[in-house]
Amino acid sequence: MDPEKELQRISDQHNGEFTVEESIVEGDSGSQLNFVKYHLKMIHNDASLVIVYDFGNYIIATYTINIQNIKNAPEFNFSTIDHFTKLILLKNQHWKLRCKATYLKEKIEILFRKHQLDQLMQRTAFEPTIKGMQMPDSYKIHTTFSLNFEENTKSIQTIFSFHKELIDTLKEKFQSFRK
């Protein structure tokens, strides 16, 4: 599956703005390295999403989401447990989620399993870091993960859907009607 086609398809479905940034860098001994960065900007449920899939120097994806008019939403931090720690502690769960609000913590875990991101983590080297932070008049979600795993293109829709539902959950529970 081609990441450009998949991101373009999602952009078309959600009236997003999709751009491709290509560059060629001179490598050692006269070789050329092609780097590609895909940018997708869109609005979902009054939240702005900026999604970048960078197949260049960093080989990383980022989701930056700003949800307006969210007040008093708890912050959360989702991270993966490294392979070595899983072996030593014999952990079945491949992630750690810190959140003071039981409702939000449980909802994130449900969404993670619903979109089978837990299974993706078990099958591949998918290791996201997701942070939710309250800002003065908005709530920010920042997700990063390496694209060095087998199903990095096949999982684009799944990861996108997880974020959409997370936005909907936060809007439903914590929306402030001030404009």
SERO-4910 file (N, C-alpha, C, O; in steps of 0.05 Angstrom, whole numbers):
BEGIN
 pado doro    nc1    nc2    nc3   cac1   cac2   cac3    cc1    cc2    cc3    oc1    oc2    oc3
  Met    A     17    -24      0      0      0      0     18     25      0     38     26     14
  Asp    A     10     44    -16     26     69    -19     16     90      1     -7     96      2
  Pro    A     34    101     18     26    120     38     14    145     26     -5    157     37
  Glu    A     25    154      3     14    178    -10    -15    174    -18    -32    191    -14
  Lys    A    -21    151    -30    -49    145    -38    -68    143    -14    -90    153    -15
  Glu    A    -58    130      7    -75    127     31    -80    153     44   -103    159     52
  Leu    A    -60    170     47    -64    196     60    -81    214     42    -98    230     52
  Gln    A    -78    213     16    -94    228     -3   -124    219     -1   -142    236     -1
  Arg    A   -128    193      2   -155    182      4   -169    193     30   -192    202     29
  Ile    A   -154    193     52   -165    203     77   -170    233     75   -191    243     84
  Ser    A   -152    248     62   -156    276     58   -181    282     41   -197    300     48
  Asp    A   -184    267     20   -208    270      3   -234    264     18   -254    279     15
  Gln    A   -234    244     34   -257    236     50   -265    257     71   -289    260     77
  His    A   -246    271     81   -251    290    103   -245    319     96   -241    336    114
  Asn    A   -246    325     70   -241    352     61   -216    365     72   -216    388     80
  Gly    A   -195    349     72   -170    359     83   -152    372     61   -159    372     38
  Glu    A   -130    382     70   -110    394     52    -86    376     53    -73    373     74
  Phe    A    -79    364     30    -57    344     29    -35    355     12    -39    364    -11
  Thr    A    -10    355     22     13    364      7     36    344     10     38    329     30
  Val    A     52    343    -11     76    326    -11    100    343    -14    102    360    -32
  Glu    A    120    339      3    145    354      2    167    333     -4    174    316     12
  Glu    A    178    336    -28    200    318    -36    226    332    -38    227    356    -46
  Ser    A    247    319    -30    274    331    -32    294    309    -39    291    286    -32
  Ile    A    315    318    -52    337    300    -59    362    310    -46    368    334    -49
  Val    A    375    293    -32    399    300    -17    422    284    -28    420    260    -33
  Glu    A    445    298    -33    468    284    -43    479    266    -21    484    275      2
  Gly    A    483    241    -27    495    222     -8    524    218    -13    537    233    -28
  Asp    A    535    198      0    563    192     -4    569    182    -32    551    170    -45
  Ser    A    592    186    -41    602    177    -67    583    183    -90    580    166   -108
  Gly    A    571    206    -90    555    215   -113    526    204   -114    512    209   -133
  Ser    A    518    188    -94    491    178    -94    471    199    -86    478    219    -74
  Gln    A    446    195    -92    425    213    -84    404    199    -67    397    176    -72
  Leu    A    396    213    -46    376    202    -28    350    217    -31    350    242    -30
  Asn    A    328    203    -36    302    216    -39    287    216    -12    284    195      0
  Phe    A    279    239     -4    264    242     21    236    252     15    233    270     -2
  Val    A    216    241     28    188    249     23    175    254     50    177    238     69
  Lys    A    160    277     51    145    284     75    116    289     66    112    305     48
  Tyr    A     97    276     78     69    280     71     56    296     93     58    289    117
  His    A     42    317     86     28    334    105     -2    333    100    -11    335     77
  Leu    A    -17    329    121    -46    328    119    -58    346    140    -52    343    164
  Lys    A    -73    366    132    -86    384    151   -117    382    146   -126    381    124
  Met    A   -131    381    169   -160    379    167   -173    388    193   -160    392    213
  Ile    A   -199    390    191   -216    396    215   -234    372    219   -247    362    201
  His    A   -236    364    244   -255    343    252   -268    352    278   -255    356    298
  Asn    A   -294    355    278   -310    362    302   -298    387    315   -293    388    339
  Asp    A   -292    408    298   -280    433    307   -252    431    319   -243    449    332
  Ala    A   -239    409    314   -211    405    322   -193    406    298   -200    394    277
  Ser    A   -171    419    300   -152    420    278   -132    397    281   -121    392    302
  Leu    A   -128    382    259   -109    360    259    -87    367    238    -93    375    216
  Val    A    -63    364    246    -40    366    228    -25    339    231    -15    332    252
  Ile    A    -24    325    209    -12    298    208     11    299    189      9    308    166
  Val    A     34    290    198     58    289    181     70    261    182     76    250    203
  Tyr    A     73    250    158     88    225    155    114    232    141    114    239    118
  Asp    A    136    229    156    162    238    146    179    213    139    189    199    157
  Phe    A    182    208    114    199    185    105    226    196     96    237    188     76
  Gly    A    236    216    111    261    228    105    282    221    125    287    198    131
  Asn    A    294    242    137    315    237    157    305    222    182    319    206    193
  Tyr    A    281    228    190    272    218    216    255    193    215    254    178    234
  Ile    A    241    188    193    224    165    189    205    163    213    204    144    228
  Ile    A    189    184    216    171    187    239    144    199    230    143    214    211
  Ala    A    124    193    245     97    205    240     90    222    265     96    214    288
  Thr    A     77    244    260     67    261    283     38    269    277     30    274    254
  Tyr    A     22    269    298     -5    279    298     -5    302    318      1    298    341
  Thr    A    -13    326    309    -16    348    327    -44    357    325    -54    366    304
  Ile    A    -59    356    347    -87    361    348    -93    383    368    -84    382    391
  Asn    A   -108    403    360   -117    424    378   -148    424    378   -160    428    357
  Ile    A   -159    420    401   -188    419    404   -196    444    419   -189    448    443
  Gln    A   -211    461    406   -220    487    418   -242    482    438   -257    463    437
  Asn    A   -244    501    457   -266    502    477   -267    477    494   -289    468    501
  Ile    A   -244    467    502   -243    445    521   -232    456    547   -212    469    547
  Lys    A   -247    451    568   -238    461    594   -237    438    614   -254    420    614
  Asn    A   -218    439    631   -215    420    653   -212    391    645   -220    373    660
  Ala    A   -202    387    621   -197    359    613   -171    350    626   -151    364    626
  Pro    A   -171    326    636   -146    316    649   -124    310    628   -130    303    606
  Glu    A   -100    314    637    -78    308    620    -72    278    621    -79    265    641
  Phe    A    -61    268    600    -54    240    600    -27    236    585    -19    253    569
  Asn    A    -15    213    590     10    206    577     10    177    572      8    160    590
  Phe    A     11    170    546     11    142    537     38    136    525     48    150    507
  Ser    A     51    116    536     78    109    525     80     78    524     64     64    537
  Thr    A     99     69    509    103     40    507    124     31    526    141     46    535
  Ile    A    122      6    533    141     -7    550    162    -20    532    155    -35    514
  Asp    A    187    -13    537    208    -24    519    209    -54    520    201    -67    540
  His    A    220    -66    499    221    -95    496    235   -108    520    226   -129    529
  Phe    A    257    -97    528    273   -108    550    257   -110    576    257   -130    590
  Thr    A    243    -88    583    227    -88    607    204   -108    605    197   -121    625
  Lys    A    192   -111    582    170   -131    579    181   -159    585    167   -175    597
  Leu    A    205   -164    576    216   -191    580    222   -196    610    216   -217    620
  Ile    A    234   -176    623    241   -179    651    216   -181    669    214   -198    687
  Leu    A    197   -163    664    173   -162    681    151   -181    671    130   -184    684
  Leu    A    155   -195    649    135   -213    637    108   -199    634     88   -210    642
  Lys    A    109   -175    623     84   -160    620     70   -168    594     82   -172    573
  Asn    A     43   -171    597     26   -176    574     19   -150    560     18   -148    535
  Gln    A     15   -130    576      8   -104    565     33    -89    555     53    -89    569
  His    A     31    -78    531     55    -66    519     56    -36    522     73    -23    510
  Trp    A     39    -25    539     39      4    542     33     11    571     26     -5    588
  Lys    A     38     37    576     34     49    602     17     74    597     24     91    581
  Leu    A     -5     77    611    -22    100    608    -26    114    635    -35    101    654
  Arg    A    -17    139    637    -20    154    661    -42    175    657    -40    191    638
  Cys    A    -62    175    674    -83    194    673    -98    193    699   -104    172    709
  Lys    A   -103    217    711   -116    218    737   -146    212    736   -158    204    755
  Ala    A   -158    216    712   -186    212    709   -192    184    699   -184    176    677
  Thr    A   -205    168    716   -210    140    710   -227    138    684   -221    121    667
  Tyr    A   -247    155    681   -264    155    657   -247    157    631   -250    141    613
  Leu    A   -230    177    630   -214    182    606   -193    159    602   -189    151    579
  Lys    A   -181    150    623   -162    129    621   -175    104    609   -164     91    591
  Glu    A   -198     96    620   -212     73    610   -221     76    581   -220     58    565
  Lys    A   -230    100    575   -239    106    547   -216    104    527   -219     92    506
  Ile    A   -193    114    534   -170    113    517   -162     83    513   -156     75    490
  Glu    A   -162     68    534   -155     39    532   -175     25    514   -168      7    498
  Ile    A   -201     31    517   -222     19    501   -217     26    471   -218      8    454
  Leu    A   -212     51    466   -207     60    438   -182     46    426   -182     39    403
  Phe    A   -162     44    442   -137     32    433   -142      3    425   -132     -6    405
  Arg    A   -158    -11    441   -164    -39    435   -184    -41    412   -182    -58    394
  Lys    A   -204    -23    412   -224    -23    391   -212    -21    363   -220    -35    344
  His    A   -192     -4    361   -178      1    335   -154    -18    331   -139    -15    312
  Gln    A   -152    -37    349   -132    -59    348   -103    -49    348    -86    -61    336
  Leu    A    -99    -26    360    -72    -15    362    -55    -32    381    -31    -33    378
  Asp    A    -68    -44    400    -53    -62    418    -42    -86    403    -20    -95    408
  Gln    A    -58    -97    384    -49   -119    368    -27   -110    348     -9   -126    343
  Leu    A    -30    -86    338     -9    -75    321     18    -74    336     39    -79    325
  Met    A     16    -66    361     40    -64    378     53    -92    383     77    -94    383
  Gln    A     36   -112    385     46   -139    390     59   -150    365     79   -165    367
  Arg    A     47   -144    341     57   -156    316     81   -141    305     97   -153    290
  Thr    A     84   -115    311    104    -98    298    119    -82    318    116    -85    342
  Ala    A    135    -64    308    151    -45    325    136    -19    328    149      2    331
  Phe    A    109    -19    326     93      5    330     95     13    360     86     -2    377
  Glu    A    106     36    366    110     45    393    103     75    396    121     92    395
  Pro    A     78     81    398     70    109    399     74    122    426     74    108    447
  Thr    A     78    148    426     77    164    450     55    184    445     55    199    425
  Ile    A     36    185    463     12    203    459      9    219    485      8    208    507
  Lys    A      8    245    482      5    263    505    -19    281    501    -23    292    479
  Gly    A    -35    283    521    -58    302    521    -52    323    542    -47    317    565
  Met    A    -54    349    534    -47    371    551    -68    393    550    -76    401    528
  Gln    A    -76    403    573    -95    425    574    -80    451    569    -60    457    582
  Met    A    -89    467    550    -79    493    544    -99    513    554   -121    505    563
  Pro    A    -94    539    554   -113    559    565   -141    556    554   -160    555    569
  Asp    A   -145    555    527   -172    553    516   -175    529    497   -193    528    481
  Ser    A   -157    510    499   -159    487    482   -145    463    495   -133    465    516
  Tyr    A   -147    441    482   -134    417    491   -117    407    468   -126    406    445
  Lys    A    -92    400    474    -73    392    453    -67    362    457    -61    353    479
  Ile    A    -67    348    435    -59    320    434    -35    319    415    -36    328    393
  His    A    -13    307    425     11    304    408     19    275    408     25    263    429
  Thr    A     20    263    384     27    235    381     51    233    363     52    247    342
  Thr    A     70    217    370     93    211    353     98    181    353     93    168    373
  Phe    A    107    171    330    115    143    329    134    140    305    132    154    285
  Ser    A    152    121    308    170    114    286    155    100    264    136     85    270
  Leu    A    164    104    240    152     90    217    168     65    210    164     54    188
  Asn    A    186     58    227    203     34    222    189      9    232    199     -6    249
  Phe    A    165      4    222    151    -21    227    136    -30    202    129    -13    185
  Glu    A    132    -55    200    122    -67    175     96    -56    165     93    -50    141
  Glu    A     77    -51    182     50    -43    173     46    -13    174     23     -4    179
  Asn    A     67      3    170     65     32    174     45     45    155     32     64    163
  Thr    A     42     34    131     22     45    113     -5     33    117    -25     47    115
  Lys    A     -6      8    121    -32     -6    125    -47      3    149    -71      1    151
  Ser    A    -32     14    169    -45     23    194    -53     52    194    -64     62    214
  Ile    A    -49     67    173    -55     96    172    -84    101    179    -90    118    196
  Gln    A   -102     87    166   -131     91    171   -138     85    200   -153    100    213
  Thr    A   -127     63    211   -133     55    238   -124     76    259   -138     83    277
  Ile    A    -99     86    255    -88    106    274   -104    132    272   -109    145    292
  Phe    A   -111    139    247   -128    163    243   -155    161    257   -164    179    270
  Ser    A   -168    138    254   -194    133    266   -193    134    296   -211    145    309
  Phe    A   -172    123    308   -168    125    337   -167    154    346   -181    161    365
  His    A   -153    171    332   -151    199    339   -177    213    336   -184    230    352
  Lys    A   -192    207    315   -218    220    311   -237    213    335   -250    231    345
  Glu    A   -237    188    343   -255    181    365   -245    192    392   -261    198    409
  Leu    A   -219    195    395   -208    208    419   -217    237    420   -225    247    441
  Ile    A   -217    251    397   -227    279    396   -256    279    404   -264    296    420
  Asp    A   -272    261    392   -301    261    398   -306    256    428   -324    268    440
  Thr    A   -291    238    440   -293    232    469   -288    257    485   -303    263    504
  Leu    A   -266    271    480   -259    295    495   -279    317    491   -287    330    510
  Lys    A   -289    320    466   -309    341    461   -335    335    476   -347    353    488
  Glu    A   -343    310    476   -368    302    489   -367    306    519   -387    315    531
  Lys    A   -345    300    531   -343    300    560   -334    327    572   -342    334    594
  Phe    A   -317    342    557   -304    365    569   -308    391    554   -294    411    559
  Gln    A   -326    392    535   -330    416    519   -341    439    536   -360    436    551
  Ser    A   -329    462    532   -339    487    543   -353    502    521   -343    503    499
  Phe    A   -376    513    526   -392    526    504   -385    555    501   -399    569    487
  Arg    A   -363    564    514   -354    591    509   -342    593    482   -328    575    473
  Lys    A   -346    615    468   -334    619    442   -317    643    443   -304    651    423
***
